[in-house]
Amino acid sequence: MQRRCAILLLVSVSVLAIIGLIMLTSTSIFGVQASSSDGYREPKRQLVWLVLGVLACFAASRIDYRFWRKQVWWLYGGTVVLLACCFLPGIGQEINGESRWISLGPVQIQPSEIAKIMIAVLLAAWYSRHPDSGRHAWRGFLAPLLLVALPFCLILFEVDIGTAAVLCGMIAIVLFVAGVDWRYLSGLAATGVIGFLGMLNFAPERMDRIMAFLDPEKHRLGDGFQQWISLMALGSGGFTGRGVGEGRLKMLYLPFAHTDFIFPMIGEEGGLVATLLVVLCFIALVAAGFSIAYHAADRFGSLLGIALVSFIGVQAFMNIGVTTSILPNTGLTLPFVSYGGSSLLVGFFAIGILINIFRQGRESAQQTTVWSSKGRITPRL
């Protein structure tokens, strides 16, 4: 497994990206025909971002992952500035009541995507520098969380609850693996629940989404409309689907069918076979990523690998959970599949870092010592 995990990782990501591009081409024309004369504008842009993502993946795979530990405070400061720019008039852009984007001419970027990489590097750097701090309240728990709190709060005030939830999942996994005392983790979970309830008061439309999740049929013409149509699409696809391009519910029935709700479109046109393939690809990706992290050359590489795989896996789980109506609607894209330049670029960059962790781990393993037949330790060349 350890020898083949990089191949498994790349194959899984490639399959997901190809499925995403095919489904985007099939779906997006109905979502943009009212605003653009070019029905294939989104697939063309996604293809450009896909090429940039592959280049970013290659570049990240060639850079020693320890480089990011040295630059962690520059990454931290730059990410916080970008997140703050989302609130600046003329730079920040509000869409559907959420201030997630900044506009740089014809290009829009989502700084919260960059924050996922930055927080992963920050936590990995902290707990690799303080390896035995898990039982210390300040050094092992409060200090790293206070550092994370600033970008996390900026993301919350963007009303980007989906990304905030993904970050919560990633942070919890990293803290658990780093050995933080379970009492602190329990307190963190309780605080998260209280914070979530408080956020519902700050954004009451989120409460409407939760009520729609609890009874989607009752709210099928209101806040539960997307999830209700999503279930219809998955059900109408059956086992083998209607065929690529033959989906019906993408025809202006399902909002955001090419972004947040592309998974049910896969189910309608590809059936259970296609949706299971997507799920299996994500399972393989997470398994390969954890294997790479387990065999990393040092603690920083191990924690960084776990953090990167966690945010991809948690986001995929949440998107599929929302579109199958087992989680409330959070507005998250499906990694490597949904339309979205920032998400695609950051996802491929994370994969590139994982590949470098794999390469460094293999090189380190080849340089370790082994017992000779005479009982002595000799270097493996």
Buried (B, 14 or more C-beta within 10 A) or exposed (E): EBEEBBEBBBBBBEBBBEBBBBBBBBBBBBBBEEEEEEBBBBBEBBBEBBEBBBBBBEEBBEEEBBEBBEEBEEBBEBBBEBBBBBBEEEBBBEEEEBBBBBEEEEEBBBBBBBBBBBBBBBBBBBBBEBEEBBEBBEBBBEBBBEBBEBBBEBBBBBBBBBBBBBBBBBBBBBBEBBBBBEEBBEEBEEEBEEBBEEBBEEBEEBBBBEBBBEEBEEBBEEBBBBBBBBBBBBEBBEEEBBEBEEBEBBEEBBEBBBBBBBBBBBBBBBBBEBBEBBBEBBEBBBBBBBBBBBBBBBBBBBBBBBBBBBBBBBBBBBBBBBBBBEBBBBBBBBBBBBBBBBBBBBBBBBBBBBBBBBBBBBEBEEEEEEEEEEEEEEEEE
